[in-house]
């Protein structure tokens, strides 16, 4: 009897997690789903409420069906009254429908998160609550490289808002410090999402929030990573010189490096060294860039030592790291410096880059290298590939980088067929957006 009761309890808990997973998956699918949680999904499952038209369309897309009736989510009806008046055969059909629907929800939810706790109701912040909240951040961060930023935007901001709303509920100093850390981590995550969407004002706001809470927590490695991220808002490299303040970006990276200290995780220090090399290259400091790249290569040669939790863990920000990433990064620095052989080095490393957004960025940088080398046809053809890749993966910042590289083309190149074709594609893209 005890075993049966335990199995029933585990099944109830599993279905609860599944409903929460589906709620978060809906939030990824449409921004209007911020009000949806596991309890609402349960009412849909019992047909006590019917999903609104917005959620019906999202559910149909997620489950690849034409109508929610195929999911057993029909018109609104009173489940209790219907059950009381139903025949045995109707009850059997209803039980089978609920079982099939539960199995479908489980299949959809399992694909997203290993466990999605119900964190949306206000309550006391304690060690368990903080552990579950961090698991949600980690689970969302694991989608950072595989889900478009537009789909993640609503969920990350919703999670960040939930963390901030609970700040007053953390009574113990240790719990409050941990919550500051989580807010800083989630705010930096939101900042990166906004940055990738080319929403610089929103990104700057999120990074400032992350900096404030990282300072409150007194965590120097986290603060340094936030400052390093914040520098990109001012950097000229993401848009190939179209906007930004190279001097200010370099100052922020240097401040981040000084804040970090030598006792920080090697990988964190190595990534910051790479950013320092990039900004030094943009500012024309070839010797300083070479020193920073050499230090970064040494620091990044070992295994990841950043842990798995949170956005700045191995499953989030650092997940795209591999030797090809650093090789392309170093070659791009050479392009910024106009060094001889930079194009050949970037062309060799570009073949090994696999991250879709990084591919668009590296291809645009390769086009910039061809332009510097006086090869306009190759530059235009390569830049068109970069543009198509950025559009395909819905990467607005990549499009800005393409436009920045195009602005560096010589005036007389505009007569070339490949450049005219590139300009026509860019014009169509601007008009459609």
C-alpha positions as CSV (number, residue, x, y, z in Angstrom):
1,X,0.0,0.0,0.0
2,X,2.8,2.4,0.9
3,X,4.5,1.7,-2.5
4,X,1.2,2.4,-4.4
5,X,0.8,5.7,-2.5
6,X,4.4,6.7,-3.2
7,X,3.9,6.0,-6.9
8,X,0.8,8.0,-7.0
9,X,2.5,10.9,-5.3
10,X,5.5,10.7,-7.7
11,X,3.1,10.7,-10.6
12,X,1.3,13.8,-9.3
13,X,4.6,15.6,-8.9
14,X,5.8,14.5,-12.4
15,X,2.6,15.8,-14.0
16,X,3.0,19.1,-12.0
17,X,6.5,19.5,-13.4
18,X,5.3,18.7,-16.9
19,X,2.6,21.3,-16.7
20,X,5.1,23.9,-15.5
21,X,7.4,22.9,-18.4
22,X,4.6,23.4,-20.9
23,X,3.9,26.8,-19.4
24,X,7.5,27.9,-19.8
25,X,7.5,26.5,-23.4
26,X,4.5,28.6,-24.1
27,X,6.3,31.6,-22.8
28,X,9.1,30.9,-25.3
29,X,6.5,30.6,-28.0
30,X,4.6,33.9,-27.3
31,X,5.2,36.8,-25.1
32,X,1.5,36.9,-24.0
33,X,2.0,33.7,-22.1
34,X,3.7,35.3,-19.1
35,X,0.5,34.8,-17.1
36,X,0.4,31.0,-17.8
37,X,1.5,28.6,-15.2
38,X,1.1,24.9,-14.4
39,X,-2.2,25.4,-12.6
40,X,-3.7,27.0,-15.7
41,X,-2.4,24.2,-17.9
42,X,-4.1,21.7,-15.5
43,X,-7.4,23.5,-15.9
44,X,-7.0,23.2,-19.7
45,X,-6.2,19.6,-19.3
46,X,-9.5,19.0,-17.2
47,X,-11.4,21.2,-19.7
48,X,-12.5,23.6,-17.0
49,X,-11.2,26.4,-19.1
50,X,-10.4,26.8,-22.8
51,X,-7.1,28.4,-24.0
52,X,-7.5,31.8,-25.5
53,X,-7.0,32.1,-29.3
54,X,-3.4,33.3,-28.9
55,X,-2.5,30.2,-26.8
56,X,-4.5,27.9,-29.2
57,X,-2.3,29.0,-32.1
58,X,0.9,28.5,-30.0
59,X,-0.2,25.0,-28.8
60,X,-1.0,24.0,-32.4
61,X,2.4,25.1,-33.5
62,X,4.1,23.3,-30.6
63,X,2.3,20.0,-31.1
64,X,2.1,20.3,-35.0
65,X,-1.7,19.9,-35.1
66,X,-4.4,22.0,-36.9
67,X,-6.8,22.3,-34.0
68,X,-6.6,22.0,-30.2
69,X,-9.5,19.6,-30.3
70,X,-6.9,17.1,-31.5
71,X,-5.1,17.6,-28.2
72,X,-8.3,16.9,-26.2
73,X,-8.7,20.6,-25.4
74,X,-12.3,21.3,-26.6
75,X,-14.9,23.8,-25.7
76,X,-15.4,25.0,-22.1
77,X,-17.5,22.8,-20.0
78,X,-18.1,22.0,-16.3
79,X,-16.0,18.9,-15.7
80,X,-17.5,18.1,-12.3
81,X,-21.1,18.3,-13.6
82,X,-20.3,16.4,-16.7
83,X,-18.6,13.7,-14.8
84,X,-21.6,13.3,-12.4
85,X,-24.1,12.9,-15.3
86,X,-21.8,10.9,-17.6
87,X,-22.3,7.2,-18.4
88,X,-19.6,4.6,-17.6
89,X,-18.6,4.6,-21.2
90,X,-18.3,8.4,-21.3
91,X,-16.2,8.3,-18.2
92,X,-13.9,5.7,-19.7
93,X,-13.5,7.8,-22.8
94,X,-12.7,10.9,-20.6
95,X,-10.1,9.0,-18.6
96,X,-8.4,7.8,-21.7
97,X,-8.4,11.3,-23.1
98,X,-6.7,12.7,-20.0
99,X,-4.1,10.0,-20.1
100,X,-3.3,10.6,-23.7
101,X,-3.1,14.4,-23.1
102,X,-0.9,13.9,-20.1
103,X,1.5,11.7,-22.2
104,X,1.6,14.4,-24.9
105,X,2.3,17.2,-22.4
106,X,5.1,15.0,-20.9
107,X,6.7,14.6,-24.3
108,X,6.6,18.3,-25.0
109,X,7.8,19.3,-21.5
110,X,10.6,16.8,-21.3
111,X,12.2,18.3,-24.4
112,X,12.6,21.6,-22.6
113,X,13.5,21.4,-19.0
114,X,14.6,18.6,-16.6
115,X,12.5,20.2,-13.9
116,X,10.6,23.4,-13.8
117,X,9.4,24.3,-10.2
118,X,6.5,26.6,-9.6
119,X,8.2,29.8,-8.6
120,X,5.6,32.3,-9.6
121,X,3.6,32.4,-6.4
122,X,5.0,34.7,-3.7
123,X,6.5,33.0,-0.7
124,X,9.4,32.9,1.7
125,X,12.9,32.8,0.1
126,X,14.9,30.1,1.6
127,X,17.7,27.7,0.5
128,X,15.3,25.4,-1.3
129,X,13.6,28.3,-3.1
130,X,17.0,29.7,-4.2
131,X,18.2,26.3,-5.4
132,X,15.1,25.9,-7.6
133,X,15.3,29.5,-8.9
134,X,18.9,28.9,-9.9
135,X,17.9,25.7,-11.7
136,X,15.4,27.7,-13.8
137,X,18.1,30.2,-14.7
138,X,20.4,27.3,-15.7
139,X,17.7,25.5,-17.7
140,X,16.9,28.7,-19.6
141,X,20.6,29.4,-20.1
142,X,21.1,26.0,-21.7
143,X,18.9,27.3,-24.5
144,X,21.0,30.4,-25.0
145,X,23.0,29.0,-28.1
146,X,20.2,26.9,-29.6
147,X,17.0,29.1,-29.3
148,X,16.7,32.5,-31.0
149,X,17.0,35.5,-28.6
150,X,13.5,36.7,-29.5
151,X,12.0,33.5,-28.2
152,X,14.0,33.6,-25.0
153,X,13.4,37.3,-24.3
154,X,10.0,37.1,-22.6
155,X,10.9,34.1,-20.4
156,X,14.2,35.5,-19.2
157,X,12.7,38.8,-18.4
158,X,9.8,37.1,-16.6
159,X,12.2,35.1,-14.5
160,X,14.3,38.2,-13.7
161,X,11.2,40.0,-12.6
162,X,10.2,37.2,-10.4
163,X,13.7,37.2,-8.7
164,X,13.6,41.0,-8.2
165,X,10.1,40.8,-6.8
166,X,11.2,38.4,-4.1
167,X,14.2,40.4,-2.9
168,X,12.2,41.7,0.1
169,X,11.3,38.1,1.1
170,X,14.9,37.0,1.8
171,X,15.3,37.5,5.5
172,X,18.6,35.9,6.3
173,X,21.7,37.8,5.1
174,X,23.1,34.7,3.4
175,X,19.9,34.2,1.5
176,X,19.8,37.8,0.5
177,X,23.4,37.7,-0.8
178,X,22.6,34.6,-2.8
179,X,19.5,36.3,-4.3
180,X,21.6,39.3,-5.2
181,X,23.9,36.9,-7.1
182,X,21.0,35.3,-8.9
183,X,19.5,38.6,-9.9
184,X,22.9,39.8,-11.2
185,X,23.3,36.6,-13.2
186,X,19.8,36.7,-14.6
187,X,20.0,40.4,-15.4
188,X,23.3,39.8,-17.3
189,X,21.5,37.0,-19.2
190,X,18.7,39.5,-20.1
191,X,21.3,42.0,-21.1
192,X,22.9,39.6,-23.6
193,X,19.5,38.7,-25.0
194,X,18.7,42.4,-25.6
195,X,22.2,43.0,-27.0
196,X,21.8,40.2,-29.5
197,X,18.5,41.7,-30.5
198,X,20.3,45.0,-31.1
199,X,18.3,46.7,-28.3
200,X,21.2,48.6,-26.8
201,X,19.3,50.8,-24.4
202,X,17.5,47.8,-22.9
203,X,20.8,45.9,-22.8
204,X,22.5,48.8,-21.0
205,X,19.7,48.9,-18.4
206,X,20.0,45.2,-17.8
207,X,23.8,45.2,-17.5
208,X,23.6,48.2,-15.1
209,X,21.1,46.2,-12.9
210,X,23.4,43.2,-13.0
211,X,26.4,45.4,-12.0
212,X,24.4,46.9,-9.1
213,X,23.5,43.5,-7.7
214,X,26.9,41.9,-8.3
215,X,28.4,44.7,-6.2
216,X,25.8,44.2,-3.5
217,X,26.7,40.5,-3.4
218,X,30.5,41.3,-3.4
219,X,31.2,38.7,-6.0
220,X,34.3,40.0,-8.0
221,X,34.3,37.3,-10.7
222,X,30.6,37.9,-11.5
223,X,31.1,41.6,-11.4
224,X,34.0,41.4,-13.8
225,X,32.0,39.3,-16.3
226,X,29.2,41.8,-16.1
227,X,31.6,44.7,-16.8
228,X,33.1,42.7,-19.7
229,X,29.6,42.2,-21.1
230,X,28.7,45.8,-20.5
231,X,31.7,46.9,-22.6
232,X,30.1,45.5,-25.7
233,X,27.3,48.1,-25.5
234,X,30.0,50.7,-26.2
235,X,32.2,48.6,-28.5
236,X,32.6,49.4,-32.2
237,X,33.3,45.7,-33.1
238,X,29.7,44.3,-33.1
239,X,28.7,46.7,-35.8
240,X,32.0,46.9,-37.6
241,X,32.5,50.6,-36.7
242,X,29.0,51.9,-37.4
243,X,28.6,53.1,-33.8
244,X,30.2,52.9,-30.5
245,X,33.0,54.4,-28.5
246,X,36.2,52.2,-28.8
247,X,38.0,54.1,-26.0
248,X,35.1,53.7,-23.5
249,X,34.8,50.0,-24.4
250,X,38.5,49.4,-23.8
251,X,38.3,51.3,-20.4
252,X,35.5,49.0,-19.3
253,X,37.3,45.8,-20.3
254,X,40.4,47.0,-18.5
255,X,38.3,47.8,-15.4
256,X,36.8,44.3,-15.6
257,X,40.2,42.7,-15.9
258,X,41.5,44.7,-12.8
259,X,38.3,43.7,-10.9
260,X,38.7,40.0,-11.6
261,X,42.0,39.4,-9.9
262,X,44.4,36.6,-10.6
263,X,42.6,34.0,-8.4
264,X,39.5,33.9,-10.6
265,X,38.6,30.8,-12.7
266,X,41.1,30.4,-15.6
267,X,38.4,30.3,-18.2
268,X,36.7,33.5,-17.0
269,X,40.1,35.3,-17.0
270,X,40.8,33.9,-20.4
271,X,37.6,35.1,-22.0
272,X,38.2,38.6,-20.5
273,X,41.7,38.5,-21.9
274,X,40.2,37.7,-25.3
275,X,37.9,40.7,-25.0
276,X,40.9,42.9,-24.0
277,X,42.8,41.7,-27.1
278,X,39.8,42.6,-29.3
279,X,39.5,46.1,-27.9
280,X,43.2,46.7,-28.1
281,X,43.2,45.7,-31.7
282,X,40.3,48.1,-32.5
283,X,42.3,50.9,-30.8
284,X,45.4,50.0,-32.9
285,X,47.5,48.5,-30.0
286,X,49.0,45.6,-31.9
287,X,51.6,44.7,-29.2
288,X,49.0,44.9,-26.4
289,X,46.7,42.7,-28.5
290,X,49.4,40.1,-29.1
291,X,50.2,39.9,-25.4
292,X,46.5,39.5,-24.4
293,X,45.9,36.9,-27.1
294,X,49.0,34.9,-25.8
295,X,47.7,35.0,-22.2
296,X,44.2,34.1,-23.4
297,X,45.5,31.1,-25.3
298,X,47.3,29.8,-22.2
299,X,44.4,30.3,-19.9
300,X,41.9,28.7,-22.2
301,X,43.9,25.6,-22.9
302,X,42.5,23.6,-20.0
303,X,39.0,22.3,-19.4
304,X,36.1,24.5,-18.4
305,X,36.3,25.5,-14.7
306,X,33.2,27.7,-14.4
307,X,30.7,25.2,-13.2
308,X,27.3,24.4,-14.7
309,X,25.0,26.7,-12.8
310,X,23.5,30.0,-13.9
311,X,24.0,32.0,-17.1
312,X,27.7,32.5,-16.6
313,X,28.2,28.7,-16.3
314,X,29.3,26.0,-18.7
315,X,25.7,25.5,-20.0
316,X,25.1,29.2,-20.8
317,X,27.5,31.9,-21.8
318,X,30.6,29.6,-21.9
319,X,28.8,26.8,-23.7
320,X,30.0,27.9,-27.2
321,X,33.6,27.7,-26.3
322,X,35.9,25.5,-28.4
323,X,39.3,25.9,-30.1
324,X,37.7,27.0,-33.3
325,X,36.0,29.9,-31.5
326,X,39.2,31.2,-30.2
327,X,41.0,30.7,-33.5
328,X,38.4,32.8,-35.3
329,X,38.5,35.4,-32.5
330,X,42.3,35.7,-32.8
331,X,42.1,36.0,-36.6
332,X,39.4,38.6,-36.4
333,X,41.8,40.7,-34.1
334,X,44.4,40.5,-36.9
335,X,41.7,41.8,-39.4
336,X,41.1,44.7,-37.1
337,X,44.8,45.5,-37.1
338,X,45.1,45.1,-40.9
339,X,47.8,42.5,-40.4
340,X,49.3,40.6,-43.4
341,X,47.9,37.1,-43.6
342,X,44.8,37.9,-41.5
343,X,42.4,36.9,-44.3
344,X,44.0,33.5,-44.8
345,X,44.0,32.8,-41.1
346,X,40.4,33.8,-40.8
347,X,39.4,31.8,-43.8
348,X,41.0,28.7,-42.4
349,X,39.4,29.0,-39.0
350,X,36.0,30.0,-40.3
351,X,35.5,26.5,-41.7
352,X,35.5,25.1,-38.2
353,X,33.1,27.5,-36.5
354,X,29.7,25.7,-35.9
355,X,27.6,28.1,-33.8
356,X,25.1,29.8,-36.3
357,X,25.4,33.3,-35.0
358,X,29.1,33.1,-34.7
359,X,29.3,31.8,-38.3
360,X,27.5,35.0,-39.5
361,X,29.9,37.2,-37.5
362,X,33.0,35.4,-38.6
363,X,31.8,35.5,-42.3
364,X,31.2,39.2,-42.0
365,X,34.7,39.7,-40.6
366,X,36.1,37.7,-43.4
367,X,34.4,39.9,-45.9
368,X,35.9,42.9,-44.1
369,X,39.3,41.3,-44.6
370,X,38.7,40.8,-48.3
371,X,37.7,44.5,-48.5
372,X,40.9,45.5,-46.8
373,X,42.9,43.4,-49.2
374,X,41.3,45.1,-52.2
375,X,39.2,42.1,-53.3
376,X,35.7,43.7,-53.7
377,X,34.1,40.8,-55.6
378,X,35.1,38.3,-52.9
379,X,34.1,40.8,-50.2
380,X,30.6,41.3,-51.6
381,X,30.0,37.6,-52.2
382,X,31.2,36.7,-48.7
383,X,29.2,39.6,-47.1
384,X,26.1,38.4,-48.8
385,X,26.6,34.9,-47.3
386,X,27.0,36.5,-43.9
387,X,23.8,38.5,-44.3
388,X,21.8,35.5,-45.4
389,X,23.1,33.6,-42.4
390,X,22.2,36.4,-40.0
391,X,18.7,36.6,-41.4
392,X,18.3,32.8,-41.3
393,X,19.1,32.6,-37.6
394,X,17.2,35.8,-36.8
395,X,20.3,37.7,-35.5
396,X,19.7,41.5,-35.8
397,X,23.2,42.3,-34.5
398,X,24.7,40.2,-37.2
399,X,22.8,42.3,-39.8
400,X,24.2,45.4,-38.2
401,X,27.7,44.0,-38.5
402,X,27.1,43.3,-42.2
403,X,25.9,46.9,-42.8
404,X,29.0,48.1,-41.0
405,X,31.3,46.2,-43.2
406,X,29.4,47.3,-46.3
407,X,29.9,50.9,-45.3
408,X,33.6,50.4,-45.6
409,X,33.5,49.5,-49.3
410,X,35.1,51.9,-51.8
411,X,32.8,54.2,-53.7
412,X,33.9,52.9,-57.1
413,X,33.0,49.3,-56.1
414,X,29.3,50.1,-56.4
415,X,29.4,49.5,-60.1
416,X,30.4,45.9,-59.7
417,X,27.6,43.3,-60.2
418,X,28.3,41.5,-57.0
419,X,28.2,44.7,-55.0
420,X,25.0,45.7,-56.7
421,X,23.5,42.3,-55.9
422,X,24.5,42.7,-52.3
423,X,23.0,46.2,-52.1
424,X,19.7,45.0,-53.6
425,X,19.5,42.2,-51.0
426,X,20.2,44.6,-48.2
427,X,17.6,47.1,-49.5
428,X,14.9,44.4,-49.7
429,X,15.8,43.4,-46.1
430,X,15.5,46.9,-44.8
431,X,12.2,47.5,-46.6
432,X,10.7,44.2,-45.3
433,X,11.7,44.9,-41.7
